[in-house]
Amino acid sequence: MAVAVLTRVVEETPMPAANAATLTGRRRFWHDAMRRRALALADVTAVIVAAGAFWASGAPAEDAVAVVLFAPGWLLVAKAFGLYDRDHRSIRCLTMDELGRIVGLAVGGTAALATVVLILDVNELAASAQLRLWILVAAGVFAFRVAARAIWRLVTPPERTLILGDGALADGTRRKLELFPDIHVEAVAARESFSPEELRHDESLDRIDRIIVASPTLDERLLADVIAVARARQLKLSVVPPIRGMLGTAVELSHVADLPFVEYHTWDASRTTLVGKRFLDLTISLVALIVLSPLLVAIAVAIRAAGPGPVLFVQQRAGTGGRPFRMLKFRTMENGADERLGEFVDIGELEEPAFKLREDPRVTTIGRLLRRTSLDELPQLVNVLRNEMSLVGPRPEQVEIVEQYTPEQRFRLLVKPGLTGPMQVYGRGALRFDERLAVEREYIENISIGRDLRILALTIVSVLRQGGAY
């Protein structure tokens, strides 16, 4: 079978296959080993810092010393919870996804330490002291692991990746690698067609770290051969299922012995989930309004000082089921800018029901800063309190835009719109409309309180990066 090269293939000075494989293996080992050691160092540093904070909070000095001396124990517990094994097994591993394991490490490590000091008859950690310690350890481990992964990405080159396949599946794979730089993978070559025999004798693979198979014609035997090649050459392997459309987003993989089952979520979110989501909305929005009140006042004063016009911009947006409500924002445009919209876009002539002007001349100087930092959205906390919006959900769209939705696109109106949502953490303004609909559908079909908390946390990261905001 002929090999069609779609993008540049890695071309370097030829070297003997054995030497190339050896150097490649060393490079891969160095990358993964450095990351594991960075994470272990982050965990030990977090424990030392937590011990200092533990002592500063009133714990006896000998207890703080015991926390530090127990460092090997903390590392063993972390290993038991799989905190050093996930990165090289998954193409994208975020510290946020480890939060449950990190809490497990803090609780398990604290319990192990309390047991050891009790057995050695050194001291006895009171229940209140244990609670304080595991909170400090959990917070420290999370923070230092975020820093360790960021530093690792800065000092190590991205994985050099070959994409096997063509069409929408391969294009979508490349697009995701572009949207999520934290994956730390660079597509350096792509091939439309391939055979196991060609892969076995392809010396350019000695300069590749990972293979991503994104072929719409993948079958079981071909995949088994690709796996064999990847194992023989010690290459990482990721596969995008060719039945992506059939699987959809509301699925979960489970196993009964060796037999895999794909479980489809064909039911609505439970009442307890919805009640919990509303409780989360009320609690966080109320606390945020109280804590951020000085900032809200400062922004209002800055807008008023910048020129004439109201502080708040009020606009009709489509809520649950398309019902209109009055959405609040800090005004970021010159006074009367809404009346000039027709100068820049004709809503009735849009190719798709969405628009965003990257260089809008109506935006004021203070407004540009508010948009870049997303501070202009803060008044929507009032909409959340009114039960017109949720903290997390699809972003509310203008009523005129929603009127142009096709029946298939109206699914995003099934839930309350959100102050933030999947669009804000998976690309923001860089997403095409079809990509935005895809991530919103995945959210709606898998609503959970845990997912909301994850999106809220990732929103903070997204705002700090300021990517795709305009």
FENNORWO-V981417 format. One record per backbone hydrogen bond with DSSP energy under -0.5 kcal/mol. CO is the residue of the C=O (numbers start at 1). NH is the residue of the N-H. E is the energy in kcal/mol with one decimal. If there is no record, write none. Layout:
co=CO nh=NH e=E
co=CO nh=NH e=E
//
This chain:
co=2 nh=4 e=-0.7
co=3 nh=5 e=-0.7
co=4 nh=6 e=-0.6
co=4 nh=192 e=-2.2
co=10 nh=12 e=-0.6
co=16 nh=20 e=-2.7
co=17 nh=21 e=-2.7
co=18 nh=22 e=-2.2
co=19 nh=23 e=-2.7
co=20 nh=24 e=-2.7
co=21 nh=25 e=-2.7
co=22 nh=26 e=-2.3
co=23 nh=27 e=-2.3
co=24 nh=28 e=-2.6
co=25 nh=29 e=-2.6
co=26 nh=30 e=-2.7
co=27 nh=31 e=-2.4
co=28 nh=32 e=-2.4
co=29 nh=33 e=-3.0
co=30 nh=34 e=-2.3
co=31 nh=35 e=-1.7
co=32 nh=36 e=-2.4
co=33 nh=37 e=-2.5
co=34 nh=38 e=-2.4
co=35 nh=39 e=-2.4
co=36 nh=40 e=-2.4
co=37 nh=41 e=-2.7
co=38 nh=42 e=-2.2
co=39 nh=43 e=-2.3
co=40 nh=44 e=-2.4
co=41 nh=45 e=-2.7
co=42 nh=46 e=-2.5
co=43 nh=47 e=-2.1
co=44 nh=48 e=-2.4
co=45 nh=49 e=-2.7
co=46 nh=50 e=-2.7
co=47 nh=51 e=-2.4
co=48 nh=52 e=-2.1
co=49 nh=53 e=-2.4
co=50 nh=54 e=-2.6
co=51 nh=55 e=-2.4
co=52 nh=56 e=-2.4
co=53 nh=57 e=-1.5
co=54 nh=59 e=-1.9
co=55 nh=58 e=-1.6
co=60 nh=63 e=-0.6
co=60 nh=64 e=-1.7
co=61 nh=65 e=-2.3
co=62 nh=66 e=-2.0
co=63 nh=67 e=-1.9
co=64 nh=68 e=-1.6
co=65 nh=69 e=-2.8
co=66 nh=70 e=-1.4
co=68 nh=71 e=-1.8
co=70 nh=73 e=-0.8
co=70 nh=74 e=-1.9
co=71 nh=75 e=-2.1
co=72 nh=76 e=-2.1
co=73 nh=77 e=-2.4
co=74 nh=78 e=-2.4
co=75 nh=79 e=-2.4
co=76 nh=80 e=-2.3
co=77 nh=81 e=-1.6
co=78 nh=83 e=-2.4
co=79 nh=82 e=-1.7
co=82 nh=85 e=-0.9
co=82 nh=86 e=-0.7
co=86 nh=89 e=-0.8
co=86 nh=90 e=-1.5
co=94 nh=97 e=-0.7
co=94 nh=98 e=-0.6
co=95 nh=98 e=-1.3
co=96 nh=99 e=-1.3
co=98 nh=102 e=-2.7
co=99 nh=103 e=-2.4
co=100 nh=104 e=-2.0
co=101 nh=105 e=-2.5
co=102 nh=106 e=-2.5
co=103 nh=107 e=-2.7
co=104 nh=108 e=-3.1
co=105 nh=109 e=-3.1
co=106 nh=110 e=-2.0
co=107 nh=111 e=-2.3
co=108 nh=112 e=-2.4
co=109 nh=113 e=-2.5
co=110 nh=114 e=-2.6
co=111 nh=115 e=-2.1
co=112 nh=116 e=-2.4
co=113 nh=117 e=-2.6
co=114 nh=118 e=-1.5
co=115 nh=119 e=-2.6
co=116 nh=120 e=-2.7
co=117 nh=122 e=-2.3
co=117 nh=123 e=-1.0
co=118 nh=121 e=-0.6
co=124 nh=126 e=-0.6
co=126 nh=130 e=-2.4
co=127 nh=131 e=-2.3
co=128 nh=132 e=-2.1
co=129 nh=133 e=-2.4
co=130 nh=134 e=-2.7
co=131 nh=135 e=-1.7
co=132 nh=136 e=-2.0
co=133 nh=137 e=-2.8
co=134 nh=138 e=-2.3
co=135 nh=139 e=-2.3
co=136 nh=140 e=-2.3
co=137 nh=141 e=-3.0
co=138 nh=142 e=-2.2
co=139 nh=143 e=-2.2
co=140 nh=144 e=-2.7
co=141 nh=145 e=-2.2
co=142 nh=146 e=-2.0
co=143 nh=147 e=-1.9
co=144 nh=148 e=-2.5
co=145 nh=149 e=-2.4
co=146 nh=150 e=-1.9
co=147 nh=151 e=-2.5
co=148 nh=152 e=-2.5
co=149 nh=153 e=-2.2
co=150 nh=154 e=-1.3
co=151 nh=155 e=-1.8
co=152 nh=156 e=-1.3
co=159 nh=161 e=-0.6
co=159 nh=186 e=-3.3
co=160 nh=209 e=-3.1
co=160 nh=210 e=-1.8
co=161 nh=163 e=-0.5
co=161 nh=188 e=-1.8
co=161 nh=189 e=-1.4
co=162 nh=164 e=-0.6
co=162 nh=212 e=-2.9
co=163 nh=165 e=-0.6
co=163 nh=191 e=-2.6
co=164 nh=214 e=-3.6
co=166 nh=169 e=-0.5
co=166 nh=170 e=-0.8
co=167 nh=171 e=-2.4
co=168 nh=172 e=-2.7
co=169 nh=173 e=-1.7
co=170 nh=174 e=-2.3
co=171 nh=175 e=-2.2
co=172 nh=176 e=-2.0
co=173 nh=177 e=-1.8
co=174 nh=178 e=-1.5
co=175 nh=179 e=-2.2
co=176 nh=180 e=-1.9
co=179 nh=181 e=-0.6
co=180 nh=183 e=-1.9
co=181 nh=184 e=-1.5
co=184 nh=159 e=-2.4
co=186 nh=161 e=-2.9
co=186 nh=188 e=-1.0
co=189 nh=163 e=-2.4
co=190 nh=6 e=-1.9
co=190 nh=7 e=-0.8
co=191 nh=165 e=-3.4
co=195 nh=199 e=-2.0
co=196 nh=200 e=-2.2
co=197 nh=201 e=-1.1
co=199 nh=202 e=-1.1
co=201 nh=203 e=-0.9
co=202 nh=205 e=-1.3
co=203 nh=206 e=-1.8
co=204 nh=207 e=-1.6
co=205 nh=208 e=-1.7
co=209 nh=236 e=-2.3
co=210 nh=162 e=-2.3
co=211 nh=213 e=-0.5
co=211 nh=238 e=-2.6
co=212 nh=164 e=-2.9
co=212 nh=214 e=-0.7
co=213 nh=240 e=-3.1
co=215 nh=218 e=-1.0
co=219 nh=223 e=-2.3
co=220 nh=224 e=-2.2
co=221 nh=225 e=-1.9
co=222 nh=226 e=-2.2
co=223 nh=227 e=-2.6
co=224 nh=228 e=-1.9
co=225 nh=229 e=-2.1
co=226 nh=230 e=-2.6
co=227 nh=231 e=-2.4
co=228 nh=232 e=-2.3
co=229 nh=233 e=-2.1
co=230 nh=235 e=-2.9
co=231 nh=234 e=-0.7
co=236 nh=211 e=-2.7
co=238 nh=213 e=-2.8
co=239 nh=241 e=-0.7
co=241 nh=244 e=-0.8
co=243 nh=247 e=-2.5
co=244 nh=248 e=-2.5
co=249 nh=251 e=-1.3
co=250 nh=265 e=-3.3
co=252 nh=254 e=-0.5
co=252 nh=263 e=-3.5
co=254 nh=261 e=-3.4
co=255 nh=257 e=-0.5
co=256 nh=259 e=-2.2
co=258 nh=260 e=-0.6
co=259 nh=256 e=-2.5
co=261 nh=254 e=-2.7
co=261 nh=263 e=-0.7
co=262 nh=264 e=-0.5
co=263 nh=252 e=-1.7
co=264 nh=266 e=-1.1
co=270 nh=274 e=-2.0
co=271 nh=275 e=-2.7
co=272 nh=276 e=-2.6
co=273 nh=277 e=-2.4
co=274 nh=278 e=-2.1
co=275 nh=279 e=-2.4
co=276 nh=280 e=-2.3
co=277 nh=281 e=-2.2
co=278 nh=282 e=-2.7
co=279 nh=283 e=-2.6
co=280 nh=284 e=-2.4
co=281 nh=285 e=-2.2
co=282 nh=286 e=-2.1
co=283 nh=287 e=-2.3
co=284 nh=288 e=-2.8
co=285 nh=289 e=-2.2
co=286 nh=290 e=-1.8
co=287 nh=291 e=-3.0
co=288 nh=292 e=-2.8
co=290 nh=293 e=-0.7
co=292 nh=296 e=-2.7
co=293 nh=297 e=-2.3
co=294 nh=298 e=-2.2
co=295 nh=299 e=-2.5
co=296 nh=300 e=-2.2
co=297 nh=301 e=-2.4
co=298 nh=302 e=-2.2
co=299 nh=303 e=-2.5
co=300 nh=304 e=-2.3
co=301 nh=305 e=-2.4
co=302 nh=306 e=-1.4
co=303 nh=307 e=-0.7
co=304 nh=307 e=-0.7
co=311 nh=331 e=-3.1
co=312 nh=314 e=-0.5
co=313 nh=329 e=-1.4
co=315 nh=327 e=-2.7
co=316 nh=399 e=-1.0
co=317 nh=325 e=-2.2
co=319 nh=322 e=-2.4
co=320 nh=323 e=-1.5
co=323 nh=319 e=-3.3
co=325 nh=317 e=-2.7
co=325 nh=327 e=-0.9
co=327 nh=315 e=-1.9
co=329 nh=313 e=-3.7
co=332 nh=364 e=-2.5
co=334 nh=337 e=-1.8
co=336 nh=339 e=-0.9
co=337 nh=340 e=-1.4
co=338 nh=341 e=-1.2
co=340 nh=343 e=-1.9
co=341 nh=344 e=-2.1
co=341 nh=345 e=-2.0
co=345 nh=347 e=-0.7
co=346 nh=349 e=-1.8
co=347 nh=350 e=-1.2
co=352 nh=354 e=-2.9
co=356 nh=358 e=-0.7
co=358 nh=360 e=-0.6
co=359 nh=361 e=-0.7
co=360 nh=363 e=-1.7
co=362 nh=334 e=-2.5
co=364 nh=368 e=-2.2
co=365 nh=369 e=-1.4
co=366 nh=370 e=-2.2
co=367 nh=371 e=-2.5
co=368 nh=372 e=-2.2
co=369 nh=373 e=-1.8
co=370 nh=374 e=-0.6
co=370 nh=375 e=-1.3
co=370 nh=376 e=-1.1
co=371 nh=374 e=-0.7
co=374 nh=377 e=-1.2
co=375 nh=378 e=-1.3
co=376 nh=330 e=-2.3
co=377 nh=380 e=-2.1
co=378 nh=381 e=-2.3
co=379 nh=382 e=-1.9
co=379 nh=383 e=-0.6
co=380 nh=384 e=-1.9
co=381 nh=385 e=-2.0
co=382 nh=386 e=-1.9
co=383 nh=388 e=-2.3
co=383 nh=389 e=-1.3
co=384 nh=387 e=-1.5
co=390 nh=419 e=-2.1
co=391 nh=420 e=-2.2
co=394 nh=418 e=-2.1
co=397 nh=318 e=-2.8
co=398 nh=402 e=-2.3
co=399 nh=403 e=-1.8
co=401 nh=404 e=-1.7
co=402 nh=405 e=-1.9
co=406 nh=409 e=-0.9
co=406 nh=410 e=-0.9
co=407 nh=410 e=-0.6
co=408 nh=411 e=-0.6
co=409 nh=412 e=-1.1
co=410 nh=413 e=-2.0
co=411 nh=414 e=-1.9
co=413 nh=321 e=-3.4
co=417 nh=390 e=-3.0
co=420 nh=393 e=-2.0
co=421 nh=424 e=-0.6
co=421 nh=425 e=-0.9
co=422 nh=425 e=-0.6
co=422 nh=426 e=-1.5
co=423 nh=428 e=-3.0
co=427 nh=430 e=-2.2
co=428 nh=431 e=-1.7
co=432 nh=436 e=-2.5
co=433 nh=437 e=-2.5
co=434 nh=438 e=-1.8
co=435 nh=439 e=-2.1
co=436 nh=440 e=-1.9
co=437 nh=441 e=-2.4
co=438 nh=442 e=-2.1
co=439 nh=443 e=-1.7
co=440 nh=444 e=-2.6
co=441 nh=445 e=-2.5
co=442 nh=446 e=-0.5
co=443 nh=446 e=-1.1
co=444 nh=447 e=-0.8
co=448 nh=452 e=-1.9
co=449 nh=453 e=-2.4
co=450 nh=454 e=-2.1
co=451 nh=455 e=-2.4
co=452 nh=456 e=-2.5
co=453 nh=457 e=-2.1
co=454 nh=458 e=-2.6
co=455 nh=459 e=-1.9
co=456 nh=460 e=-1.2
co=457 nh=461 e=-1.2
co=458 nh=462 e=-2.6
co=459 nh=463 e=-2.8
co=460 nh=464 e=-2.1
co=461 nh=465 e=-1.9
co=462 nh=466 e=-1.6
co=462 nh=467 e=-0.6
co=466 nh=469 e=-0.8
co=468 nh=429 e=-1.5
co=468 nh=470 e=-0.5
//
